[in-house]
């Protein structure tokens, strides 16, 4: 891969910064506003980087589908597709692949005999738990490497971060 004369031969996690794109938006360093956009930008960047650093044995959408099933329980394919923002045929393909891998199973919906529910298997649950634990361990290592004052400031924001997570989940339902 090459960007404006910058050759790239490494992995996705050590890609060079494009020289034609500013590294940080000006707001990130405190220029004007209430800081909401700057904070959102940093959180988005962190989430993106952390997701890219996770092992890629499954696609991000397949992994997110398993996590959704863990959080919400058995769901119809149409509900899973909507939750992941993809089409029903795409979700059907993902579910078929996950089923072949032993991560999910299909069962009849007791509320509607014509419908099928997708449910995590024990193997799928183990995968989701291990993936989350790995991500938590990686992020925790970064937090531990912050200078004491910054780490304490971040830890003091825990309740606000939990509220933000709750709001995001409510809107995703």
Buried (B, 14 or more C-beta within 10 A) or exposed (E): EEBEEEEEEEEEEEEEEEEEEEEEEEBBEEEEEEEEEBBEBBEEEEEEEEEEBBEEEBEEBBBBBBBBBBEBEBBBBEBBBBBBEBEBEBBBEBBEBBBEBEBBBBEEBEEEEEEBBBBBBEBBBEBBEEBBEEBEEEBEEEEEEEEEEEBEEEEEEEEEEEEBEEEEEEEEE
